[in-house]
Amino acid sequence: MFKFSSEASLDGSVTVETKFIVEYMPYADGDYVKVYLYALSLAARKNDPDDSIERLARRLDLDIATVDAAFDYWTEQGLMSRLGDEVTFLSLRAARPKIKKYDVDKYREFNRLAQQYVAARQIAPNEYNEYYSLMEKTGLEWQAMVLIVKYCVNIKGDNVSCPYILAVARNLAADGYRTCTDVENRLEEYGVFYNELIPVLGAMGGKRPDHESVGLYKKWTLEYKFDRDVILKVAQTVKRGGAAALDTKLTAYRELGLNSYAQIQNYETERLAMYKLTKNINKALGVFYENVDSEIALYVKPWLGMGFAPDALTAIAEFSMKNGLKTLSDLDAVVRDFFASNALTAQKVRERIDFGARFDGDIQAVMTAIGVMGAIKPSYRSYYETWTDKWGFGRDVIDYAASLSIGKPLSYVNSILAAWRAQNVTTVDAAKSINSAAAIAATKDAPNSEVVERYSADELNALFTKFTDEE
């Protein structure tokens, strides 16, 4: 389908010559340039599945008529030859554009007036030829084209480029404005928007409006129905990016249904507070994410929707990190456990944490007795809570089990107590009367004989650490 002539063969690589960029690209329609470059890459790739006009059109999101028109254009420029569906790229060095002659008398007055308005430079013959070609193809009246040239000079100055004038003319013609009267009315309308847009761009430190920014301003006012004051105030918040950045903001506000500036302010205040909260949560959790939008949507907003105060979420994140739970999914489980306990404020969160740490002194004593060093682990709290709250052992029985476990891990103490529980041992005297090692062996496979050393949402009430002023 697409191929190089022998003179233009590039051995599979894609090279865009400077001559194309300087002499051809500025005068071509943007879609035509896209077609040329993509087809050029296809010519360099053998057996590519996109090697057809239909697939190329789909890939570039263009209709086939536009692709055909692009090939016709580049053929006229002498950069391609086309035989049916076979398109061959020709060497730019040997390019021979097809010279199309136009009626000199028909465009004589256009030439005079166009040069009169573009006073800072001499309009070259090939530039005139581009204007003629566009008028012939679109049916744009030459008087209308003169108005477009004048309009572009007013916006861009005497040195306005040919590509800019052609772009404006193409857009107007594509929208159905081809007669002198229609174009004049349209440009007068743009003139009103132009004057209103000047302070908006000035608020962003921009230059005077161009045709594209005027088009955007029209959209903001007529389609989005924003008041001029709203547009100006939003523009004052745009630090960089100009009209394009402002368009992104206003489009987002419109999709959110925000019409007044008061609504926009409230939204931005809440949004910034949400970002600050999320950053604080991540800092407390010991993680960093460059973009937190997804985290806000998946976690922070739902947590706030559950009724949590912002400082409560930060406190929960600090607690979660101290217990080695540093992922967002881990934190989500912790948050939901606090929710189940109705701990929605920072005070309630700390009370819940203090309650979970009520056995820490006793746990430390057991650890010292058996020779275990280091910090109190969440599993240790889960053990101790099971021994006391679920199994009903007193401190004296636990201490005696510890005296039999010197040099062993805390899980060994748990095994002894599980064995005693299976034999209904509740006192130290009863414990001394049995063979604890044999009891452990007999009950090692018994259900519920050992607390598993892993974290689950149901065990969160046993995983709390106490906050101190130093922390």
C-alpha positions as CSV (number, residue, x, y, z in Angstrom):
1,M,0.0,0.0,0.0
2,F,2.5,2.6,1.2
3,K,6.0,2.6,-0.2
4,F,9.1,4.7,-1.0
5,S,10.3,5.4,-4.5
6,S,13.9,4.2,-5.1
7,E,15.2,7.7,-4.6
8,A,13.3,8.1,-1.3
9,S,14.1,4.7,0.2
10,L,15.2,5.1,3.8
11,D,16.0,1.4,4.7
12,G,13.2,1.2,7.3
13,S,14.0,4.4,9.2
14,V,11.7,7.4,9.1
15,T,13.4,10.7,8.3
16,V,11.5,14.0,8.0
17,E,13.6,16.4,6.0
18,T,14.1,20.0,7.0
19,K,12.8,21.0,3.6
20,F,9.4,19.4,4.4
21,I,9.2,21.2,7.8
22,V,10.2,24.6,6.4
23,E,8.6,24.7,2.9
24,Y,5.6,22.4,3.1
25,M,4.3,21.8,6.6
26,P,3.6,25.5,7.5
27,Y,1.1,25.8,4.6
28,A,-0.6,22.4,5.0
29,D,-3.7,21.6,7.0
30,G,-2.9,19.9,10.3
31,D,-4.8,16.8,9.4
32,Y,-2.9,16.6,6.1
33,V,0.4,16.7,8.0
34,K,-0.7,13.9,10.3
35,V,-1.7,11.7,7.3
36,Y,1.7,12.4,5.6
37,L,3.8,11.6,8.7
38,Y,1.8,8.5,9.7
39,A,1.8,7.1,6.1
40,L,5.5,7.9,5.9
41,S,6.1,5.6,9.0
42,L,4.0,2.9,7.3
43,A,6.1,3.0,4.2
44,A,9.1,2.4,6.4
45,R,7.5,-0.6,8.2
46,K,6.9,-3.8,6.2
47,N,3.7,-5.8,6.6
48,D,2.2,-3.4,9.1
49,P,-1.5,-4.1,9.9
50,D,-2.3,-0.4,9.4
51,D,-1.1,-0.5,5.8
52,S,-4.4,0.6,4.3
53,I,-6.3,3.9,3.9
54,E,-9.2,2.6,6.0
55,R,-7.0,1.5,9.0
56,L,-4.9,4.6,8.7
57,A,-8.0,6.7,8.9
58,R,-9.2,4.9,12.0
59,R,-5.9,5.1,13.7
60,L,-5.8,8.9,13.2
61,D,-9.5,9.3,14.0
62,L,-10.2,10.9,10.6
63,D,-12.8,10.1,8.0
64,I,-11.6,8.5,4.8
65,A,-12.6,11.6,2.8
66,T,-10.1,13.7,4.8
67,V,-7.4,11.1,4.2
68,D,-8.1,11.0,0.5
69,A,-8.0,14.8,0.4
70,A,-4.7,14.7,2.2
71,F,-3.2,12.3,-0.4
72,D,-4.5,14.5,-3.2
73,Y,-2.9,17.5,-1.6
74,W,0.5,15.9,-1.2
75,T,0.3,14.6,-4.7
76,E,-0.3,18.1,-6.0
77,Q,2.7,19.2,-4.0
78,G,4.8,16.6,-5.8
79,L,5.6,14.6,-2.6
80,M,3.6,11.6,-3.5
81,S,2.3,9.6,-6.5
82,R,-0.9,7.6,-6.3
83,L,-2.2,4.8,-8.3
84,G,-5.4,3.4,-6.9
85,D,-4.8,2.4,-3.3
86,E,-1.0,2.4,-3.8
87,V,0.7,5.5,-2.5
88,T,4.4,6.1,-3.2
89,F,6.5,8.7,-1.4
90,L,8.8,10.7,-3.7
91,S,12.0,12.4,-2.9
92,L,11.7,16.0,-1.7
93,R,14.8,16.9,-3.6
94,A,13.2,15.9,-6.9
95,A,9.7,17.2,-5.9
96,R,7.8,18.8,-8.8
97,P,4.6,20.3,-7.5
98,K,1.7,20.4,-10.0
99,I,1.3,24.0,-11.0
100,K,-2.3,25.0,-11.0
101,K,-3.0,28.2,-12.8
102,Y,-5.7,30.6,-11.4
103,D,-7.5,33.4,-13.1
104,V,-5.2,36.4,-12.5
105,D,-8.0,38.9,-13.1
106,K,-10.3,37.1,-10.7
107,Y,-8.0,37.6,-7.8
108,R,-6.3,40.9,-8.8
109,E,-8.2,43.0,-6.3
110,F,-7.7,40.4,-3.6
111,N,-4.0,40.5,-4.1
112,R,-3.9,44.3,-3.9
113,L,-6.0,44.5,-0.7
114,A,-4.2,41.5,1.0
115,Q,-0.8,43.1,0.4
116,Q,-2.2,46.4,1.7
117,Y,-3.1,44.9,5.0
118,V,0.0,42.7,5.3
119,A,2.2,45.8,5.0
120,A,5.2,44.6,6.9
121,R,6.3,42.0,4.4
122,Q,5.9,41.1,0.7
123,I,3.4,38.3,0.1
124,A,5.2,35.6,-2.0
125,P,3.6,34.0,-5.1
126,N,3.4,30.6,-3.4
127,E,1.5,32.2,-0.5
128,Y,-1.0,33.8,-2.9
129,N,-1.3,30.4,-4.5
130,E,-2.3,28.8,-1.1
131,Y,-5.0,31.4,-0.7
132,Y,-6.3,30.8,-4.2
133,S,-6.3,27.0,-3.6
134,L,-8.2,27.3,-0.4
135,M,-10.8,29.7,-1.9
136,E,-11.3,27.4,-4.9
137,K,-11.7,24.3,-2.7
138,T,-14.0,25.7,-0.1
139,G,-16.0,28.2,-2.1
140,L,-14.9,31.0,0.1
141,E,-15.5,34.4,-1.6
142,W,-12.4,36.5,-2.2
143,Q,-14.0,39.5,-0.5
144,A,-14.5,37.2,2.6
145,M,-10.9,36.2,2.4
146,V,-9.8,39.8,2.5
147,L,-11.8,40.3,5.7
148,I,-10.1,37.3,7.2
149,V,-6.6,38.7,6.3
150,K,-7.5,42.0,7.9
151,Y,-8.9,40.3,11.0
152,C,-5.7,38.2,11.4
153,V,-3.5,41.3,11.0
154,N,-5.5,43.1,13.7
155,I,-4.9,40.1,16.0
156,K,-1.4,39.1,15.2
157,G,0.1,42.2,13.7
158,D,1.6,43.1,10.3
159,N,3.9,40.1,10.4
160,V,1.0,37.6,10.7
161,S,2.0,34.3,9.0
162,C,0.4,32.6,6.1
163,P,-0.4,29.4,8.1
164,Y,-2.3,31.4,10.7
165,I,-4.4,33.1,8.0
166,L,-5.1,29.8,6.3
167,A,-6.1,28.1,9.6
168,V,-8.6,30.9,10.4
169,A,-10.0,30.8,6.9
170,R,-10.4,27.0,6.9
171,N,-12.2,27.0,10.3
172,L,-14.6,29.6,9.1
173,A,-15.3,27.8,5.8
174,A,-15.7,24.5,7.6
175,D,-18.3,26.1,9.9
176,G,-20.2,27.3,6.8
177,Y,-19.1,30.9,6.7
178,R,-18.1,31.5,3.1
179,T,-19.8,34.7,1.9
180,C,-18.5,38.1,2.6
181,T,-21.7,39.0,4.7
182,D,-21.5,35.8,6.7
183,V,-17.8,36.2,7.5
184,E,-18.2,39.8,8.3
185,N,-21.0,39.1,10.8
186,R,-19.0,36.3,12.3
187,L,-15.8,38.4,12.7
188,E,-17.8,41.3,14.2
189,E,-19.1,38.8,16.8
190,Y,-15.5,37.7,17.4
191,G,-14.5,41.3,17.8
192,V,-16.9,41.7,20.7
193,F,-15.4,38.6,22.4
194,Y,-11.9,39.9,21.6
195,N,-12.4,43.1,23.6
196,E,-13.9,41.2,26.5
197,L,-11.0,38.6,26.4
198,I,-8.2,41.2,26.8
199,P,-8.5,41.7,30.6
200,V,-8.9,37.9,31.0
201,L,-5.6,37.1,29.3
202,G,-4.1,40.1,31.0
203,A,-5.0,38.6,34.4
204,M,-2.9,35.5,33.4
205,G,0.0,37.6,32.2
206,G,-0.8,36.8,28.6
207,K,-0.5,38.6,25.3
208,R,-3.3,40.0,23.3
209,P,-6.0,37.5,22.1
210,D,-5.7,35.3,19.1
211,H,-8.3,33.5,17.0
212,E,-8.1,30.4,19.1
213,S,-8.5,32.1,22.4
214,V,-11.4,34.1,21.1
215,G,-13.0,30.9,20.1
216,L,-12.5,29.5,23.6
217,Y,-14.0,32.7,25.2
218,K,-17.0,32.3,23.0
219,K,-17.4,28.7,24.2
220,W,-17.1,29.8,27.9
221,T,-19.8,32.5,27.5
222,L,-22.3,31.1,25.0
223,E,-22.0,27.3,25.5
224,Y,-20.8,27.1,29.2
225,K,-22.8,30.2,30.1
226,F,-20.3,31.6,32.6
227,D,-20.6,35.2,33.5
228,R,-17.7,37.5,32.4
229,D,-16.8,38.2,36.1
230,V,-16.6,34.4,36.8
231,I,-14.2,33.9,33.9
232,L,-12.1,36.8,35.0
233,K,-11.9,35.7,38.6
234,V,-11.0,32.1,37.6
235,A,-8.3,33.5,35.2
236,Q,-6.7,35.3,38.2
237,T,-6.1,31.9,39.7
238,V,-4.3,30.5,36.7
239,K,-0.5,30.8,37.2
240,R,0.6,29.3,33.9
241,G,-0.8,27.7,30.8
242,G,-2.8,30.7,29.5
243,A,-6.1,30.2,27.8
244,A,-5.7,26.4,27.5
245,A,-5.2,26.0,31.2
246,L,-8.2,28.3,31.9
247,D,-10.3,26.2,29.5
248,T,-9.4,23.1,31.4
249,K,-10.5,24.6,34.6
250,L,-13.7,26.1,33.3
251,T,-14.6,22.8,31.5
252,A,-14.1,20.9,34.8
253,Y,-16.3,23.4,36.7
254,R,-19.0,23.1,34.1
255,E,-18.9,19.2,34.3
256,L,-19.3,19.6,38.1
257,G,-22.3,21.9,37.7
258,L,-20.5,24.9,39.3
259,N,-21.9,28.1,37.9
260,S,-21.2,30.9,40.4
261,Y,-17.9,32.0,41.7
262,A,-19.0,31.3,45.2
263,Q,-19.7,27.6,44.3
264,I,-16.2,27.5,42.6
265,Q,-14.5,28.9,45.7
266,N,-16.2,26.4,48.0
267,Y,-15.2,23.6,45.7
268,E,-11.6,24.7,45.5
269,T,-11.4,25.2,49.3
270,E,-12.7,21.7,49.9
271,R,-10.5,20.3,47.2
272,L,-7.4,21.9,48.7
273,A,-8.3,20.7,52.2
274,M,-8.8,17.2,50.8
275,Y,-5.3,17.3,49.2
276,K,-3.8,18.6,52.4
277,L,-5.5,15.8,54.4
278,T,-4.4,13.1,52.0
279,K,-0.8,14.4,52.1
280,N,-0.9,14.3,55.9
281,I,-2.3,10.8,56.0
282,N,0.5,9.6,53.6
283,K,3.1,11.4,55.7
284,A,1.8,9.7,58.8
285,L,1.7,6.4,57.0
286,G,5.3,6.9,55.8
287,V,4.5,6.7,52.1
288,F,4.6,9.2,49.2
289,Y,2.5,9.4,46.0
290,E,3.1,12.1,43.4
291,N,-0.5,12.0,42.3
292,V,-3.1,11.4,45.1
293,D,-6.3,11.8,43.0
294,S,-7.1,8.1,42.9
295,E,-6.3,7.8,46.6
296,I,-8.8,10.6,47.4
297,A,-11.5,8.9,45.2
298,L,-11.0,5.4,46.5
299,Y,-10.2,6.0,50.2
300,V,-10.2,9.5,51.6
301,K,-13.6,10.6,50.3
302,P,-15.3,7.4,51.4
303,W,-13.7,7.7,54.9
304,L,-14.9,11.2,55.3
305,G,-18.3,10.1,54.0
306,M,-18.4,7.6,56.9
307,G,-18.2,10.5,59.3
308,F,-14.6,10.6,60.3
309,A,-13.0,13.9,61.3
310,P,-9.9,14.7,59.3
311,D,-7.6,14.7,62.4
312,A,-9.1,11.3,63.3
313,L,-7.9,9.9,60.0
314,T,-4.4,11.2,60.6
315,A,-4.3,9.7,64.0
316,I,-5.4,6.3,62.6
317,A,-2.7,6.5,60.0
318,E,-0.1,7.2,62.6
319,F,-1.3,4.2,64.6
320,S,-1.4,2.0,61.5
321,M,2.2,2.9,60.6
322,K,3.4,2.1,64.2
323,N,1.9,-1.4,63.8
324,G,3.7,-2.0,60.5
325,L,0.5,-1.5,58.4
326,K,1.8,0.8,55.7
327,T,-0.3,0.2,52.7
328,L,-3.6,2.0,51.8
329,S,-5.5,-1.3,51.9
330,D,-4.2,-2.1,55.4
331,L,-5.1,1.4,56.5
332,D,-8.6,1.0,55.1
333,A,-9.1,-2.1,57.2
334,V,-7.9,-0.2,60.3
335,V,-10.2,2.7,59.5
336,R,-13.2,0.4,59.2
337,D,-12.4,-1.2,62.5
338,F,-12.4,2.2,64.2
339,F,-15.7,2.9,62.4
340,A,-17.2,-0.3,63.9
341,S,-16.2,1.0,67.3
342,N,-17.8,4.4,66.5
343,A,-14.4,6.1,67.0
344,L,-14.8,8.9,64.5
345,T,-13.0,11.8,66.2
346,A,-9.3,12.1,67.2
347,Q,-10.3,11.9,70.9
348,K,-12.3,8.7,70.4
349,V,-9.5,7.2,68.3
350,R,-6.9,7.9,71.1
351,E,-9.3,6.4,73.7
352,R,-9.6,3.3,71.6
353,I,-5.9,3.1,71.2
354,D,-5.4,3.5,75.0
355,F,-7.9,0.7,75.6
356,G,-6.0,-1.6,73.3
357,A,-2.7,-0.8,75.1
358,R,-4.0,-1.6,78.6
359,F,-2.0,-4.8,78.9
360,D,1.3,-3.4,77.7
361,G,2.9,-3.3,81.2
362,D,1.9,-6.9,81.9
363,I,3.1,-8.0,78.4
364,Q,6.5,-6.4,79.0
365,A,6.8,-8.3,82.3
366,V,6.2,-11.6,80.5
367,M,8.7,-10.7,77.8
368,T,11.3,-9.9,80.4
369,A,10.6,-13.1,82.3
370,I,11.2,-15.4,79.2
371,G,14.0,-13.3,77.8
372,V,12.3,-11.8,74.7
373,M,13.8,-8.4,73.7
374,G,12.4,-5.6,71.6
375,A,9.1,-3.8,71.2
376,I,5.7,-5.1,71.9
377,K,4.3,-6.6,68.7
378,P,0.6,-6.5,67.8
379,S,0.5,-10.3,68.0
380,Y,1.7,-10.1,71.7
381,R,-1.3,-8.0,72.5
382,S,-3.6,-10.4,70.7
383,Y,-2.1,-13.2,72.8
384,Y,-2.5,-11.4,76.1
385,E,-6.1,-10.3,75.3
386,T,-6.9,-13.9,74.5
387,W,-5.4,-15.2,77.7
388,T,-7.2,-12.8,79.9
389,D,-10.5,-11.8,78.2
390,K,-11.3,-15.0,76.3
391,W,-9.6,-17.7,78.4
392,G,-10.0,-16.1,81.8
393,F,-6.5,-16.7,83.2
394,G,-5.3,-14.5,86.0
395,R,-1.9,-12.7,86.1
396,D,-0.5,-15.3,88.5
397,V,-1.2,-18.2,86.1
398,I,0.2,-16.3,83.2
399,D,3.4,-15.5,85.2
400,Y,3.8,-19.2,86.1
401,A,3.5,-20.2,82.4
402,A,6.2,-17.6,81.6
403,S,8.5,-19.2,84.3
404,L,8.2,-22.5,82.3
405,S,9.0,-20.8,79.0
406,I,12.4,-19.1,79.7
407,G,14.4,-18.9,76.5
408,K,11.3,-19.7,74.4
409,P,9.2,-17.3,72.3
410,L,5.9,-15.9,73.5
411,S,4.1,-18.4,71.3
412,Y,5.4,-21.2,73.7
413,V,3.7,-19.4,76.6
414,N,0.5,-19.4,74.5
415,S,0.9,-23.1,73.9
416,I,1.1,-23.9,77.6
417,L,-1.9,-21.8,78.5
418,A,-3.9,-23.3,75.6
419,A,-3.0,-26.8,77.0
420,W,-4.1,-25.8,80.5
421,R,-7.3,-24.3,79.1
422,A,-8.1,-27.6,77.4
423,Q,-7.7,-29.3,80.8
424,N,-9.8,-26.7,82.6
425,V,-6.8,-25.5,84.7
426,T,-7.5,-22.1,86.3
427,T,-5.1,-21.8,89.2
428,V,-1.3,-22.1,89.7
429,D,-1.7,-25.1,92.0
430,A,-3.7,-26.9,89.4
431,A,-1.1,-26.1,86.8
432,K,1.7,-27.4,89.0
433,S,0.0,-30.7,89.3
434,I,0.1,-31.7,85.6
435,N,2.8,-32.3,83.1
436,S,2.7,-29.2,81.0
437,A,5.0,-30.5,78.2
438,A,2.8,-33.5,77.8
439,A,-0.3,-31.3,77.8
440,I,1.2,-29.1,75.1
441,A,1.9,-32.2,72.9
442,A,-1.7,-33.5,73.4
443,T,-3.3,-30.2,72.5
444,K,-1.0,-28.9,69.8
445,D,-3.5,-29.8,67.1
446,A,-6.5,-28.7,69.0
447,P,-8.6,-26.0,67.5
448,N,-8.2,-22.5,68.9
449,S,-5.1,-23.6,70.8
450,E,-2.9,-20.8,69.4
451,V,-3.3,-17.2,68.3
452,V,-2.1,-16.9,64.7
453,E,0.5,-14.2,64.3
454,R,-1.1,-12.3,61.5
455,Y,-3.2,-9.3,61.4
456,S,-6.9,-9.2,60.4
457,A,-9.6,-6.6,60.6
458,D,-11.4,-8.6,63.3
459,E,-8.3,-8.6,65.5
460,L,-7.6,-4.9,65.3
461,N,-8.9,-4.2,68.8
462,A,-5.8,-6.1,70.1
463,L,-3.3,-4.3,67.9
464,F,-3.2,-0.9,69.5
465,T,-0.1,1.0,70.7
466,K,-0.2,4.0,73.1
467,F,0.6,7.4,71.8
468,T,2.9,9.5,73.9
469,D,3.7,13.2,74.0
470,E,7.1,12.5,72.5
471,E,5.6,10.8,69.5
